[in-house]
Amino acid sequence: MKINLIFRATPLAALICLAACGPIGPSRLQHDELEYSRALGESQKHEMLLNIVRLRYADPPTFLDTTQVIAGYSVSKSVSGGFYAYPATAVGNYLFGTGTMTSGESPTFTYQPVTGQQYAENIVRPISPTVIMPLSLGGLPIDTLLRLTAQSIDGLSNVRGLGAGPFGGGSVRFYLLLHDLRQLQIAGAMTIRITTDAPPPTDDNNKKSSSKPENGNGQEHSYLVLSSTSDSSLLSTQAEVRRLLHLDAQAEEAEIVYGPYPKHPGQIAILTRSMLAMLTQLAYEVEVPEEDIKVGRTPPTIGQVGIENRPEVVIHSGHKVPDRRYAAVEYNDMWFWIDEKDFQSKLAFTMVQVLSALAATNHTGGAVVTIPAG
């Protein structure tokens, strides 16, 4: 008599395989966060570099704001098995089982073009000196920072764009001032002080006064502070800074304000640039093929002024891109790149990206994306 027994059970191999597959969300968090952050950073670098090149060739820049990055996962598991038993003398006894698992990833990215009021706020409007100057407190070189962001300081002009001559119409004294400020910064004989006014008063109905900012927050003020020192060379440098900025010979600090010239004694007026002006200035300094200049595709590259011997961001061009580069983009069958070994250019380019993030003060609501959970 044949005995046919069926036992529904999970085979050992399938059981181990599927049991090891617990929740995938926690295990993917660290990996995905780092990878998406790295990819987003590289994308922003390439977008910034491409916009600089576009401006050099009179193409309008385009900015996309990544408003959402969502990584969704799905997992399904199933297992079945059985055991067929025959008499002991039979050779047909066998154990069988099957197990399946499927997983999928469905990332969702939401992009929003920067247009309208947001474009005016983030790209066209000059960045306030009270936003720019505190960056030097974090160790960023103040000379690089001001070369990128300042159109003029107390009437001393930075390099400008087209129509200002082969050297951009800059003033040698502007760069001498920046050199002295950098030396004082390195020696700790100069710093930036930030203060905030008290919030505006309210009336009897607990409403903000119409003569004050609508957000009710105090206004920030920034000051250039020349720290005390006994070093004779630093004292001499401080005296030269005071002279170039038309400050009193004994002044220890001066308020930094926006504008071409100070309105009151003891102030330092900085006419700051917008992101568009900053990128345009960098565009005029890009190394481009001579053929493009000869046929009129782009104007000649602007030279440097006085003690400066190179642009803040050196952007090379050629038909082939190096294997190792900091960032590279292709435009009109030509490659444009920043050298991976050029630390000064990399630092200045990073500062441009930081300034772009600081200028982005007006974000409109992005699209709302709903993904299933559970």
HUBELFEN-V808776 format. One record per backbone hydrogen bond with DSSP energy under -0.5 kcal/mol. CO is the residue of the C=O (numbers start at 1). NH is the residue of the N-H. If there is no record, write none. Layout:
[[CO NH] [CO NH]]
//
This chain:
[[2 4] [3 5] [5 85] [6 8] [7 9] [9 11] [11 15] [12 16] [13 17] [14 18] [15 19] [16 20] [18 21] [20 22] [24 28] [25 28] [25 29] [26 30] [28 32] [29 33] [30 34] [31 35] [32 36] [33 37] [34 38] [35 39] [36 40] [37 41] [38 42] [39 43] [40 44] [41 45] [42 46] [43 47] [44 48] [45 49] [46 50] [47 51] [48 52] [49 53] [50 54] [51 55] [52 56] [53 57] [54 57] [54 59] [55 58] [63 114] [64 66] [65 67] [65 112] [68 110] [70 72] [70 108] [72 106] [74 104] [76 102] [78 100] [80 98] [82 96] [83 7] [83 85] [84 94] [85 5] [87 90] [94 84] [96 82] [98 80] [100 78] [102 76] [104 74] [106 72] [108 70] [109 111] [110 67] [110 68] [112 65] [113 115] [115 118] [115 119] [116 120] [117 121] [118 122] [119 123] [119 124] [120 125] [123 276] [128 131] [128 132] [129 133] [132 135] [133 136] [134 137] [135 138] [135 140] [136 139] [141 145] [142 146] [143 147] [144 148] [145 149] [146 150] [149 151] [149 273] [151 158] [152 271] [153 156] [155 157] [156 153] [157 171] [161 164] [165 168] [166 303] [167 170] [168 160] [171 174] [171 175] [172 176] [173 177] [174 178] [175 179] [176 180] [177 181] [178 182] [179 183] [180 184] [181 185] [182 186] [183 187] [184 188] [184 189] [184 190] [185 188] [189 227] [191 225] [193 223] [195 221] [201 209] [203 206] [207 203] [209 212] [213 216] [219 197] [221 195] [222 256] [223 193] [223 225] [224 226] [224 254] [225 191] [225 227] [231 235] [232 236] [233 237] [234 238] [235 239] [236 240] [237 241] [238 242] [239 243] [240 244] [241 245] [242 247] [243 246] [248 251] [252 226] [254 224] [255 257] [255 268] [256 222] [257 270] [260 155] [264 267] [266 255] [267 269] [268 257] [268 270] [269 154] [269 271] [270 259] [270 272] [271 151] [271 152] [273 127] [274 278] [275 279] [276 280] [277 281] [278 282] [279 283] [280 284] [281 285] [282 285] [283 286] [284 302] [286 288] [289 292] [289 293] [290 294] [291 295] [292 297] [292 298] [293 296] [305 308] [312 314] [313 315] [314 316] [315 287] [316 337] [318 335] [323 325] [324 340] [327 338] [329 336] [331 334] [334 331] [335 318] [336 329] [337 316] [338 326] [338 327] [339 342] [341 343] [342 346] [343 347] [344 348] [345 349] [346 350] [347 351] [348 352] [349 353] [350 354] [351 355] [352 356] [353 357] [354 358] [355 359] [356 360] [359 361] [361 363] [362 364] [367 369]]
//
